């Protein structure tokens, strides 16, 4: 940079650049060609065509004018969003598409049988058509209203938590969710079923005309009620514990479907004559009123039809109001991050205070906490009452199933700890880093299992006694259960120190299928349970001898043999399993850390 004649630096120009004096001629002394060669001002960058106008910054000096979408436009766009997500999900994975097609075909088969029944129902008198429609339709609406609660966010495509930051109105979001319910197998099947329901009124033109309006109202009740239940369930199930309870209850319902259907099939035959009375009562309820209106119109009972229509409209308005309120709160909570800690202050260190200050006591306390709080363990506890209920229903007059019940509980509870290390996942590294002795690890896990299993086995024995009244055989049955519970714990302590199998990772649903689970793992589980039963044969044989001879000495002998054998197997299993665990600890950690 040149200096001025007095030696000072030149003043900066108004443009922010130094007004440097050059040795060459200035621009005013250059020719036309030199002037034309000067660099031109940089051109404004071209607008990116991929950026929507709504998100581009407004030009200088202008204000951005925003246009808010209407409710119907919001609903249309949300429904279109769900359709695109569904289409991309199906086309992304071939197996997902195949599974969806197979599930849809199975549902269509069931629906075809239902439609066939509806077609033949149309030839019956209007009273029969009304009663059947009210009963079946009430079940349909109840299913739509309960499924979002039991499925625990099975369809979270238009979850308010994901849409909270978008400028959507509560009414538009609710309308989009209701219309979006049509996109999917349940919504399509429901629409087809409603179309078949229209044909049941074909003998009465007036009733069929009214059924068209009622079908639309029924669809609105189903879809709006589902969104209302989903919003309330999401509000209730904010905590992880609530979601776990819902998942476990859903699993319990699935297990009990067989006994429930069997009881319903038997009960329908007994209460067949009462079904019209029940239908008349349900016809005035929010579940059944919409299905009874066409029958009233067909018989010209206009006052009754209007009264039922009022029940339907009030129900629909209440569902919309509750759904809007729940959605509004869900949107506000998601946008504002309204998660608040509600924990209580606790003193002491919980269960760790209740066990001896020994390594096995610490392991037992930690394992017992998992039994009470981990949903993967809690699912095992829920399955025991479910199994008991199922065997109770299937027991029949012979009572064979009730003979199996106590032994089955003892077997399953002893087998449950075979997945302990797999459930620990990477947390098993704490045992290795703390140098927990192998015997302490094995013994602590068995002690925690016994604390939980002993009351359950006792409950099974009580049910067995109530059903069969076999008091002389009680010692023998207790001996068999002791052999299965104690001896099975020893066997599992050895096998689980050598072999593991994939389980759902921590925090996952107990119903999740773990990756890497093969037929070989399933075969290993059956072999393990068969070995546990085989080792419990001595007291079991003595039980049969007692039942054959009636001598009480064999019953008490079975108790003594069961307790002694179980204690020996448990002591041996803890020692041998502890040695194997110390030898293979790093390898086991590497295996279970890969289970996802």
N, C-alpha and C positions, 0 to 999 in steps of 0.2 A: 504494500500500500504506500502511495506517495504522500509526502508531507507538503503542507502549504509553505509559502515563502518564509513565514515567520517560524517555521519548524513545528507547528501544531498539526494534529491529525485533522483530517477533514470532518465536517459535521455530517452526521447521517442524514440521508434523504427522508422525505416524508413517507416513502414506501417502506422504510425499515432497512434499506441497504445502504452501504457506504457509497458516497458520491466520489468514487476514486477518480483521480486524474491520470489518464493514460498518456503515454508518449506519442501514440498515433493520433491521427486526425479524429475529431469527435464526430458524432453522427451528423452534425450540421454541415461538416465539410466533406462528408462522403457522397459518393455519387448515388444515383438512383438505384443501381444494382445492389450496392451495399445496404441501403435502407431496406430494400425488399428482402434481403437475406436475414434480417433480424428475426429472432424467434417469435412465433405468434403465441398469443395467450393460450393456455391449456384449455381444451374443450371440456365441457361438463360431461362426466361419465354418463353413458347411456343407461337408462333405467332397466333394471333386470325384469324381464317379462315374467319370470317365475314368481316374483314377489307380488302378492295381491295389493290392490290399491288401498285396501282398508288398513294395512299395516305400514304403508310407506309414510315417511315423515311429510308433513304438509310443507309446501313451498314457503319461502320467506315472505312474511307479511300476510299470510293467509291462515285462516283457522280451519281445522279439520272438521268437516260436517259428518256426524255419525248418524246412521239410520238403524234404529233398533228393529230386529226381526219380530214378526208377530208370533203368537203362540203356535199357530199351525205350521209356520215355517220352521220354528225351532223343533217341533215334533217331527216334521218330515226329515230334517237333517239328522236328528238323532237316530231315527229309524234307519235312514240310509247308512249312517255310521255303523250301526249294529250289523246290518246286512253285509257291508264290506268286510268287517272283522270276521264274521262267520264264514264268508266265502274264502277269505285268505287263510283262515284256520284249517278249513277242509282241504284246500288245494296245496297247503304247505307240506302236509304229511299224508302219504298214501294210506297208512294204517289207520289214521284218524278218520279218513274218508270211508274206508272199508268198514270200520266199526260203526260209524254213523249210519251207513247204508243198511248194515245188518240189523242194528237197533230199530231203524225206521221200518224195515220189512216186518220185524217181529211185532212192532206196535200196530202196523197196518193189518196184520193177521188177526190180532185181538180185536181191533176196531171193526174188521170185516164181520166177525162173529156178532159183535154188538149191533152193527147195522142190520144184519140179517134178522136178529131178534126184534129190532125196531120195526122192520118192514112187516113182519107177521103180527106185531102188536097193533099195527094200524087197523086191522080187521076186527079188533075187540071193541066193546062199548067204550064210550068216552070216559066213564067212571074208572074203568080199568086202565085206560091210557093215562089218565090224570094221576092215578095213584102210582103207577110205575114210573112216570116221568118225574114226579116229585121225589120219590125215593132215590132213583139213580142220579137225578140232577143235583140233589142235596149232597150226595157223596162226591160228585164232580166238583162242586164249588168248595166243599170242605177240603178236598185234595189240593186245589189251587191255593187256598188260604194257608194251609199248613206246610206245604212243601218248601216254601222259602225259609221257614223257621227250622225245619229238620235238615235241610240241605246245607245250611250254614254258608250262604253266599255262593251257591253253586253257579249262578249266572251274575257275574259282576261286571258285565260289559258296559252298562250305563250306571255304574256305581257313582253315587253323588260325590264321594270322596275324590274321584278322578276328574270330576267336572266342576269342582267348586270354584276354580279360578277363572272359569269362562263366564262371560256376561249372559247367563241364562236365567230366565225367570223360573220360579218354582212351578208355576202352572205349565210352562212349556216343557220343563224336564219331566213332570209327571205324565203329560200327554205323550211325550216321546217314549217313555218307559211302557206305557200302556199299549201304544201302537207297536213298539218293539217286541212285545210279548207274542205277537203273531209270527215273528221271525224265529223259527226254530221248530223242532219236531212237536213239542207239547202244544204250541199254539196252533199249528196246522191241523193236528189231530183233533183238537177241541172244535175247531171250525167245521171239520168234516162231520164230527159227531152231532153238532148242532144242526147241520144240514139234514142229517138222517132223522133227527128228532122232528123236523118239520113234516116229514112224510108220515109220521104216526097220526097226524091230524087230517089226513087226506079225505076222510069220510065227511068232514064238516068244513065247508068253505070259510065260514066265519071264524072257526077255531084256527084254521090254517093261516088265515090272514093275520090274526092276532099273534100267532106263534112266530111270525116273522119279526114283529116288533119285540116280542119277548126274547127271541134268540139274540138279538142285538143287545138287549139289556142284560141278558145272562152273560154274554161275553164281556161286557163292561164290568159287571160284578166280579167275574172271575179274575180278569186282568188287573182291575183296580184293587181288589182285595189282596191279590198277590203282592202288588207293589206296596200296599199299606203294611202287610205283614212283614215284608222284607225290610222296610224302613224301620219298623218298630223293633224287629230282631237285631238290625244293625245298631240301633240305639241301645238295646239291652246288652248285646254281646260286644261291647267295646273292649272289655278285658279278655285276656287270653283264656282265663278260667271258664268264662261263660261259653266261649266257642268250643272248648274241649268238652264241656258237659253236653252241649248240643250234639256234637259229633258222636259221643259215646251213646247218648240216648237214641240217635239214629241207628247206630250199630245194633243196639238192643232191640229196636223195632224190627230190623231186618232179620235178626235171629228168631224172633217170635212170630214171624209172618206165618210159618207153617201151622203152629198151634192155633193162631188167631183165625186163619182161614178154615181150619178144621172145625173149630168151635162155631164159627159163623154158619158154615154149611149145615152143621147139626142143629144149630139153633133156629135157622130159617124154617126147617121142617116143623119145629115145635110151635113157632109163633106165626105160621103162615096166615092164620085167620085174623091175627092182630095187625097185619101190615096195612090194610085200608085205614084203620084207626090212626096208626102212626103217621100215615101219609096225610090224613086230614089235619093233624096237629102241625106237622112240618109245613103244610101249605100256608100257614100264617106266620111262619118264621122267616128271617132274612135269607135262609138257605133255600127254602122251598116255595116261597110265594110266587116267584117269577115263573115257575114251571106249572103252576095251577091255574094261571090266568086264562090260557086258551080253553081249558075245560069249562070255566065259568062263562066265557063268551059263547062257546058252542051250545050251552044249555040256556042261554039268554039270561043269566044271572048277572045283570049289569052292575048292580050295587056291590056285590061280592067282588066282581072283577076290579072295579074302581078302588075298593078298599085294599085289595092285594097290590094293585099298582102303586097305591100310596106307600105301602110298606116297602116296595122295591125302590121307589124313588128316594124315600127317607134313608134307606140303607145305603144306596149309592152316594147320596150327598154326605152322609156321615163318613163313609170310606174315603171320599175325596178330601174332606176336611182334615181327617186324621192323617192321611198320606201327605197332604201339603204341609201340615204342621211338622211332621216327622222329617220330611225332606228339607224344609227350611232350617230346622235345627242341625240336620246332618251337614248341610252346605255351610252353615255358619261355623260349626265345629271344625270342619275340614279346612276352611279358609283361614280361620284364626288360630288353628292349632290348640284347641281347647282341652287338650289332655292334661288332666290334673292328677297329681298323686294323692291317693286316698289311703295310704298305708297307715297302719297303727303303730305306735311305738311299742317295741317289744323289749322284754328284759330277759337276760340269760342267753343261752345258745341253743334253746329248743331241745330237740330230742338228744342232742349230744350230751346234755346234762343227765339224761335218764339211763345211760349205759355206762359200763365201767370204763375208766380212763385207760383203756388198752387198745392196741391197734384193731383187734377184731371188734371191739365195741364201737370205735369210730366208723368202721366200715358198715356195721349193722345199723347204726343211726342214719348214716347217709343213704343206705339202701332202703330203709323204712320210709324216709322222706320221699324217695322216688316212688315207692309203692303208693303213697298217699297223694302225691301231687303230679306225678308224670302221667299224662293220659294214656301212654302206651301200657303202663302197669295198671292204671285204673280200668282200662278196657278188659283186662284179664279178670279183675274183680267183678265187673258188671256181667261178664259172660257166665260166671258161676250161678247167680240167681236165674239168669236166662236159661241155662242148662237145666237147672232144677225145675223151673216152670215147664220146660218142654218135656222132660221126663215124667213130670207129674201128669201132664195131659195125655201122654202116650202110654202111661202105666197100664191101663186096662185092668181087668179083673185079676190077671195072673200076678201082677206086681213085680214082674221081672225087672222092669226099668228102675223101680225104686230100690231093688237090691243092688243095682249097679251105681246108683247115685252117690253114696258116700265114697266108694272106692274111686269113682271117676273124679270127684273133687280133689281127693288126695293125690291122684296121679297127675292131674293137670297143674295143681299148685306146685308140686315138686318139679315138674318139667318146666315151669315158667321161668325159673332162674337160669335155664340154659342160655337165655338171650341177654343175661346181665351185662357181660362185657361188650356185646354188640350194642346194647342200649347206651352204655357209657360213651361209646364212640371215642373222640379224642380226649375226653375227660379221664380215660383210663391211664393217661400219661401221668396223672397225679400220683397214682399208686406206685408207678415205677420211679418217679422222681423222689418220692418220700421213702422209698425202699420199704414198702409195706411187705411183711413176710407173706409168702404164698399161703400158708396155713391160716393166717389171720384174714386174708381176703376171702378164702373159701368159707371159713367158719362164720364170718360176719354176714355174708350174703345168705347163708342157710338160716342163721338165727332170725334175720329180718323176715325171711319167707315163713318161718314157723310162727312168728308173732301174728302174721296176717292169716296164715292158712289154718291154724288150730281152731279159731272160732267158726270158720266156714265148714270145716270137716265136722265139727260138733253140730252145726246146723243141719248138715246132711244126715247125720245119725238121728237127729230128732225127727226130721221128716220121714225117714225110713221107719222109725218106731211108730209114728202116728199112723202111717199108712198100713203097716203090716203087723204091728203089735207083737214083734218077735223079741220079747224081753230076754229069754234064755240065750239067744244068739248074739246079744249085745257085746259081751266080751270078745267073742270071736271076730265080729265085724270090726270092733275097735282095734284088734290086733292086726287085721289085714290092712286097715287104713294106716296104722303106725308103720308097718313094713313098707307100704307104698310111699308114705310121706318122708320118713327118716331114711330108709334105704334108697328111695329115689333121689333124695337130696345128695346122698353120697355119690351115687352114680353120675348125676349131673355135674357134681363138682369136679369129677375126673374128666368127663367128656368135654365139658365147656372150656377146660384149660387146654385142650388140644385142638378142638374144632369149633369154629364159629360159623354163623350164617347171616346173610344180609337182613337187616331190620330197618324200619323207618328211622331216619335220623332224629336227633333231639329237636323238639319244636314242631315236628311234622304230625299229621293226623295219624292215629293208629290204624286207619283204614287204607293208608297209602301203601301201594305195592312197591317194595324196595327194588332198586336196580340190582341186577345180578342174581336174583333168586331163581334157581333152576330146579328141575325135577330131582336132581341129585340131593339138593338141600332138603327137599320134602321127604325123600327116601331116608335120609339120615335121621330126621325127626321121628319117623315111624319106627325105625330100628331102635332108637333110643327108648321110646316108650315101651316097645315090646320087651326090651331087656329089663326095664323096671318092673313090668308085670311078671316076667319070668322069675326074677329074684324074690318076688313076693308070693311065690307058689306054696312054700311050707305052711304059713298060717292059713292060706286059702284052702289047702287040702284039709287041714284040721277043721275048718269051718264046714266043709262038706261032710266030713265024718260026724261032726256034731249033729248036723241036720238029718243025717241018715240014721243015727243011733238014738238021738235024743239025750245022750249023757252030757251033763253039765261039765264034766271034767275036760272033755275035748274043747269046749268053748273057752274055758280058762287057760287051757294049754295053748290054744291059738293066740290068746292075748300075750302070754309070756313069750312065746316064740317070736311073735311079731315085734314086740318091744326089743327083745335081745338082738334079733337079726337086724332090725333097723338101726339100733345103736352101733353095732359092729360095722355095718356097711357105711354109716355116716362117718365114724371115726376113721375108717380106712380111706374113704373117698376124700376127706379133708386133707389127710396127710399126703396121699399120692397126688391128688390134684394140686396141692400147694407146691410140691416139688416140680411138677410139670409147668405150673404157672411161672415159677421163678426161672426155669430154663427157657421158656418160650415167650416171656413177657414182651420183648421188643417186636418179635414177629407177630404176636397177637395185636399189638398196637398198630402195626402197619396194615394189618388186614382190616380191622374195624374202622380205621380212619378213612378208608376208601368207600365205606357204605354211604350211599346217598339216596 
